[in-house]
Amino acid sequence: MKHLFPCRLGQLSRLCLWLGAAIWLGLATTARADLVWTPDGGWKIEGGVLGPIFGDMGASKSALQAMNAAKTAQEAGRFYSALSQYDQVISDYPGSVFAPEALFQEGIIYIQRHQFETAFNCFDRIVKRYPDYPNFNGVIRQQFKVADLMTVERPYLWGWMPWFKDPDRSYDYYESVIKSAPATEYAPMALMKIAFLALERSSFLDRTESSAKAIDALRRVINDYPQSMFASDAYLELAQIYSGMVIGPAYDQGATRQAVRYLQDYLFYYKENMNAAEAEKKRDNMLDVYARSQLLLGDFYYYYRNTNRAALIFYNQAITLAPQSPAATEARAQIDKIAKGVLPPMTPYDMLFGRYNDHALSPAEEQGRIEKLATEAFQVRTAEDFIETPGQETVETISGTGQTTDDAGFAPYLNPAGMPTGAPPNPSQLIPLAPPSTPAPSPQPAFP
């Protein structure tokens, strides 16, 4: 007996442990049980071990009765009565399986009553308090729907009084969807909605701010959801936004560079897409604008400063940026004119005072000035010009002319025919230079 007692005690302990585990598992399964509504049978609990007896348990039976009464009133259009019953379930049985379902049904009613903010708050309470709610995806879907409705529908105060539209609130609702469900397809969809809404609501006064908001959302689509079905559209929309900022070749070309970069990235990742041909055409147009900006600078030094060295630097840069563009063709023609010693037409200033003399500097000063121009023309673009795509690396290749190019296809310089490739040449040796159109005056002796 002395030896049997510990054995039976051990068996009893194990039996209690098994019974406790079974009760815990049953309660856990009950918490995950689904509520299913049928017009004939009302709400029923399915999917839990204790589901068949859950409706007969005291307080739960009262909650089930309140849920059935609320749903019946909701189906009949008696929203005040339904909301009252759902509120009772939420306040009296907050830990039951009925509470999140009551909040969900309240949100549906508030959407029908055009009380969008209240509806969104109901769904948001489910996300924060009941993350294991079986219909969680349905909650996110309804939140997304409310954000959409806020952009086009007029809300009602107290469910009956029309009020002013508030599309700006949609930005916050879309961001909430992204935060609540970042791993679902609703997240990139919400970012695209933010971008389109910002562009749609942009005006002359806040165009810069709206564009910045749209650009931020589209970049987040590309960087955070590169495999999403919306990523290709994000590239095109970014290129469209930046190309819309381009005023012309005579102005800053930062927006042009960004448009070219996003179009090239699109053509790299989605070259088989149906929009690839249109994207390629737009990229060529943007490259022509970029090259033409260098052509204008070269024309300035050729026609108004008689500085062939500086002009040749910018003409070569125009050819480097877009070799097949109309601007490159014009640049080649200008280089041929300089090589043949053709002088530019005289300006009114030249007719009155003689050709503009930009060679009055000493040889050392003139060489320093030319080198500065070359540095500014061929300087490496800053990091902010590069797209921030996870995993993307800058690949250095060698072009057909033996030049080093980056992943966007830009070459920092263009070697003239017959020049050795490899290290960048001295800026003064880019092409054979013609003698200055007007020789520098000889220094005059000082008066005694």
C-alpha positions in Angstrom: 0.0 0.0 0.0 2.8 2.3 0.8 4.2 1.9 -2.7 0.8 2.0 -4.5 -0.3 5.3 -3.1 2.4 7.4 -4.9 1.6 5.6 -8.1 -2.2 6.3 -7.9 -1.4 9.9 -6.9 0.8 10.3 -10.0 -1.9 8.8 -12.2 -4.4 11.3 -10.7 -2.1 14.2 -11.3 -1.6 13.2 -14.9 -5.4 12.8 -15.3 -5.9 16.3 -13.9 -3.3 17.7 -16.3 -4.9 16.0 -19.3 -8.3 17.3 -18.2 -7.1 20.8 -17.8 -5.4 20.8 -21.2 -8.6 19.5 -22.8 -10.6 22.3 -21.1 -8.1 24.9 -22.2 -8.0 23.6 -25.8 -11.8 23.6 -25.8 -12.0 27.2 -24.7 -9.3 28.3 -27.1 -11.2 26.6 -30.0 -14.4 28.2 -28.9 -12.8 31.6 -29.0 -11.8 30.9 -32.6 -15.3 29.6 -33.5 -17.1 31.2 -36.4 -20.4 32.9 -36.2 -22.6 32.1 -39.2 -25.9 33.9 -39.9 -28.8 32.2 -41.7 -32.2 33.9 -42.1 -34.0 30.7 -40.9 -31.7 29.7 -38.0 -30.2 33.0 -36.9 -26.6 33.1 -35.6 -24.9 29.8 -35.0 -21.5 28.9 -33.7 -19.4 26.7 -36.0 -15.9 25.3 -35.9 -15.4 25.0 -32.1 -15.2 22.0 -29.8 -17.7 23.6 -27.4 -19.7 25.2 -30.2 -22.8 22.9 -29.8 -23.3 23.8 -26.2 -22.0 27.4 -26.3 -25.4 28.8 -27.1 -26.9 27.2 -24.0 -24.6 28.7 -21.5 -26.2 31.4 -19.4 -24.7 34.8 -20.4 -23.7 33.5 -23.8 -27.3 32.5 -24.5 -28.4 36.0 -23.7 -25.7 37.4 -26.0 -26.8 35.1 -28.8 -30.4 36.2 -28.3 -29.3 39.9 -28.5 -27.3 39.2 -31.6 -30.3 37.5 -33.3 -32.6 40.3 -32.4 -30.1 42.9 -33.7 -29.6 41.0 -37.0 -33.3 40.7 -37.5 -33.8 44.4 -36.9 -30.9 45.1 -39.2 -32.3 43.0 -42.0 -35.7 44.9 -41.6 -34.0 48.3 -41.9 -34.6 49.2 -38.2 -31.1 50.5 -37.7 -31.7 52.2 -34.3 -32.9 49.0 -32.7 -30.1 47.0 -34.3 -27.4 49.4 -33.1 -28.9 49.3 -29.6 -28.8 45.5 -29.4 -25.2 45.4 -30.8 -24.0 48.0 -28.3 -25.4 45.8 -25.5 -23.5 42.8 -26.7 -20.2 44.9 -27.0 -20.5 46.4 -23.6 -21.8 43.3 -21.7 -19.9 40.6 -23.4 -16.6 42.2 -24.6 -14.6 38.9 -24.3 -17.0 36.7 -26.1 -17.0 35.6 -29.8 -20.0 37.9 -30.3 -18.3 41.2 -29.6 -16.1 41.6 -32.8 -19.1 40.4 -34.9 -21.3 43.0 -33.3 -18.7 45.7 -34.1 -18.5 44.5 -37.7 -22.2 44.6 -38.2 -22.3 48.1 -36.6 -19.7 49.2 -39.1 -21.9 47.9 -42.0 -24.9 49.8 -40.7 -22.9 53.0 -40.3 -21.7 52.7 -43.9 -25.3 52.5 -45.0 -26.2 55.5 -43.0 -23.2 57.5 -44.5 -21.6 57.8 -41.1 -18.2 57.0 -42.6 -16.0 58.1 -39.7 -18.0 56.1 -37.1 -18.0 53.1 -39.4 -14.2 53.2 -39.8 -13.8 53.5 -36.1 -15.8 50.3 -35.6 -13.6 48.3 -37.9 -10.5 49.9 -36.4 -11.6 48.6 -32.9 -11.7 45.1 -34.3 -8.2 45.4 -35.7 -6.8 46.6 -32.4 -8.8 44.5 -29.9 -9.7 41.4 -31.8 -6.8 40.6 -34.2 -7.8 36.9 -34.2 -11.3 37.7 -35.6 -12.0 35.1 -38.3 -13.2 37.7 -40.8 -10.2 39.9 -40.5 -9.7 40.3 -44.2 -13.3 41.4 -44.4 -12.6 44.1 -41.9 -9.7 45.4 -44.0 -11.9 45.3 -47.1 -14.5 47.4 -45.4 -11.9 49.9 -44.2 -10.7 50.3 -47.7 -14.3 50.8 -48.9 -14.8 53.5 -46.4 -11.7 55.3 -47.5 -12.9 55.1 -51.1 -16.4 56.4 -50.2 -14.9 59.4 -48.4 -13.5 60.7 -51.7 -16.8 60.7 -53.6 -19.7 60.5 -51.2 -21.2 63.1 -48.9 -21.2 62.1 -45.2 -24.3 62.5 -43.1 -24.3 63.8 -39.5 -26.3 61.6 -37.2 -27.2 59.5 -40.3 -29.6 62.0 -41.8 -28.1 65.5 -42.2 -25.9 65.9 -45.3 -22.5 67.4 -44.5 -19.4 68.5 -46.4 -17.2 66.1 -48.2 -13.8 65.4 -46.6 -11.5 63.7 -49.1 -8.4 64.6 -47.1 -9.6 62.2 -44.4 -9.1 59.4 -47.0 -5.3 59.8 -46.8 -5.4 58.9 -43.1 -7.7 55.9 -43.7 -5.6 54.5 -46.5 -2.5 54.8 -44.3 -4.3 53.0 -41.6 -5.1 50.2 -44.0 -1.4 50.0 -44.9 -0.4 49.9 -41.2 -3.0 47.2 -40.3 -2.4 44.9 -43.2 1.1 45.6 -44.7 1.4 42.1 -46.1 -1.8 42.1 -48.1 -2.5 43.4 -51.6 -4.6 46.1 -50.0 -1.3 47.9 -48.9 0.1 48.7 -52.4 -3.4 49.3 -53.6 -3.9 51.9 -50.9 -0.6 53.6 -51.8 -1.7 53.8 -55.4 -5.0 55.4 -54.2 -3.0 57.9 -52.2 -1.0 58.9 -55.3 -3.9 59.2 -57.6 -5.9 61.2 -55.0 -3.0 63.6 -54.5 -2.7 64.2 -58.2 -6.4 64.6 -58.7 -6.7 67.1 -55.9 -3.6 69.1 -56.9 -4.1 72.7 -57.9 -2.0 75.6 -59.0 -1.3 76.6 -55.4 -0.4 73.2 -53.9 0.9 71.4 -57.0 4.3 70.9 -55.5 3.0 69.5 -52.2 0.6 67.2 -54.0 3.3 65.9 -56.4 5.6 65.2 -53.4 2.8 63.2 -51.7 2.2 61.2 -54.9 5.9 60.6 -55.5 6.4 59.4 -51.9 3.5 56.9 -52.3 4.6 55.6 -55.6 8.2 55.1 -54.4 6.9 53.2 -51.5 5.1 50.9 -53.9 8.3 50.3 -55.8 10.6 49.9 -52.8 8.2 48.0 -50.4 6.2 46.0 -52.9 8.4 45.4 -56.0 6.5 42.1 -56.8 3.1 43.7 -56.7 0.9 44.0 -59.8 0.9 47.8 -59.2 4.7 48.2 -59.4 4.8 48.6 -63.2 2.1 51.3 -63.0 4.1 53.1 -60.3 7.1 53.4 -62.5 5.1 54.9 -65.3 3.2 57.3 -63.0 6.5 58.5 -61.5 7.9 59.1 -65.0 4.7 61.0 -65.9 4.9 63.2 -62.8 8.5 64.1 -63.4 8.1 64.7 -67.1 5.2 67.1 -66.3 7.7 69.1 -64.2 10.0 69.6 -67.2 9.6 73.2 -68.5 12.2 72.9 -71.3 15.8 72.5 -72.2 16.7 76.0 -71.1 15.8 75.2 -67.4 17.1 72.8 -64.7 17.1 69.2 -65.9 16.7 67.5 -62.5 13.1 66.4 -63.3 14.2 65.2 -66.8 16.9 63.0 -65.3 14.4 61.4 -62.9 11.8 60.8 -65.7 14.5 59.2 -67.8 15.6 57.0 -64.9 12.2 55.7 -64.1 11.4 55.0 -67.8 14.6 53.1 -68.2 13.9 51.1 -65.1 10.5 50.3 -66.4 11.9 49.2 -69.7 14.4 47.0 -67.9 11.9 45.2 -65.7 8.8 45.2 -67.9 10.2 45.2 -71.5 7.5 42.7 -72.5 4.7 44.9 -71.2 2.2 46.3 -73.6 3.2 49.9 -72.6 6.9 49.3 -73.3 6.8 50.9 -76.8 5.2 54.1 -75.5 7.6 54.2 -72.6 10.6 53.9 -74.9 9.3 56.7 -77.1 8.8 59.0 -74.0 12.2 58.1 -72.8 13.8 59.1 -76.1 11.9 62.5 -76.0 13.1 63.1 -72.5 16.7 62.3 -73.5 16.4 64.7 -76.4 15.4 67.4 -74.0 18.3 66.6 -71.7 20.8 66.6 -74.6 19.3 69.8 -76.0 20.0 71.5 -72.7 23.7 70.9 -73.2 23.4 71.9 -76.9 22.0 75.3 -75.8 25.0 75.8 -73.5 27.4 75.0 -76.3 25.6 77.4 -78.6 25.9 80.1 -76.0 29.7 79.8 -75.8 30.0 79.4 -79.6 27.7 82.3 -80.7 28.1 84.8 -77.8 31.4 84.1 -76.1 33.6 82.9 -79.0 34.9 80.2 -76.7 35.2 77.1 -78.8 36.8 75.0 -76.0 33.8 75.4 -73.7 31.3 75.0 -76.6 32.9 71.7 -77.6 32.6 70.3 -74.1 28.8 70.8 -74.1 28.4 69.6 -77.7 30.2 66.4 -76.8 28.0 66.0 -73.7 24.9 66.4 -75.8 26.1 63.5 -78.1 27.0 61.4 -75.1 23.6 61.7 -73.4 21.5 60.8 -76.4 23.6 59.7 -79.4 20.5 59.1 -81.7 18.5 62.2 -80.7 17.9 65.2 -83.0 19.9 67.3 -80.5 22.9 65.1 -81.0 22.7 65.5 -84.7 22.7 69.3 -84.3 25.7 69.0 -81.9 27.7 67.1 -84.5 27.0 69.7 -87.1 28.2 72.4 -84.7 31.4 70.4 -84.0 32.1 70.1 -87.7 31.7 73.9 -88.1 34.2 74.5 -85.3 36.6 72.0 -86.8 36.5 73.8 -90.2 37.1 77.1 -88.5 33.7 78.6 -89.3 33.1 81.7 -87.3 29.7 82.4 -85.8 27.6 85.3 -87.2 28.5 88.6 -85.7 26.2 90.0 -83.0 25.2 93.6 -82.7 27.8 93.9 -80.0 30.4 92.5 -82.4 29.5 95.0 -85.1 30.0 97.9 -82.8 33.0 96.8 -80.7 34.4 93.8 -82.6 34.0 90.2 -81.8 33.6 89.4 -78.1 37.1 88.5 -76.7 36.9 85.9 -74.0 40.6 85.2 -74.2 42.0 88.2 -72.3 42.8 85.9 -69.4 46.2 84.4 -68.9 46.8 80.9 -70.3 46.7 79.4 -66.8 43.5 81.2 -65.9 41.9 80.2 -69.2 42.9 76.6 -68.7 41.5 76.6 -65.1 38.2 78.1 -66.4 37.8 75.4 -69.0 38.6 72.6 -66.6 35.9 74.0 -64.2 33.4 73.9 -67.0 34.4 70.3 -67.9 34.0 69.3 -64.2 30.6 70.9 -64.0 29.5 69.3 -67.3 30.7 65.8 -66.5 30.3 65.6 -62.8 28.8 62.4 -61.4 25.2 62.6 -60.4 24.4 62.6 -56.7 22.9 59.7 -54.9 19.4 61.2 -54.8 19.1 60.7 -58.5 19.2 57.0 -58.1 16.1 55.0 -57.5 16.0 53.2 -54.1 15.1 49.7 -55.2 16.0 47.0 -52.7 18.7 44.7 -54.0 19.4 46.9 -57.0 23.1 47.4 -57.8 24.8 49.9 -60.0 26.4 48.0 -62.9 29.3 49.5 -64.8 29.6 48.5 -68.4 31.6 49.5 -71.5 29.8 51.1 -74.4 30.6 50.5 -78.0 33.0 53.4 -78.0 34.9 52.0 -75.1 33.4 54.4 -72.6 32.5 53.6 -69.0 28.7 53.8 -68.5 26.5 53.5 -65.5 23.3 51.4 -65.2 21.2 54.2 -66.7 23.3 54.2 -69.9 24.9 57.6 -69.3 28.6 58.1 -70.1 30.5 60.8 -68.2 32.5 61.8 -71.3 32.8 61.1 -75.0 36.2 60.4 -76.5 36.7 61.8 -79.9 37.7 59.7 -82.9 41.3 58.6 -82.7 41.6 59.3 -78.9 42.7 56.3 -76.7 40.0 55.0 -74.4 40.4 54.2 -70.7 41.1 57.0 -68.3 39.2 60.3 -68.9 41.2 62.5 -71.2 42.2 66.1 -70.4 39.2 68.3 -71.1 41.3 70.3 -73.5 42.0 67.2 -75.5 38.4 66.1 -76.1 38.6 66.9 -79.8 41.0 68.8 -82.1 40.6 72.4 -81.3 40.5 75.2 -83.9 42.7 78.2 -83.2 40.9 81.0 -81.3 38.8 83.2 -83.6 40.4 86.3 -82.2 43.9 86.1 -80.9 44.6 87.5 -77.4 46.1 91.0 -77.5 49.8 91.3 -76.8 50.7 92.9 -73.5 51.5 96.6 -73.9 54.5 98.1 -72.2 53.8 100.2 -69.1 54.2 103.9 -69.4 57.3 105.2 -67.7 
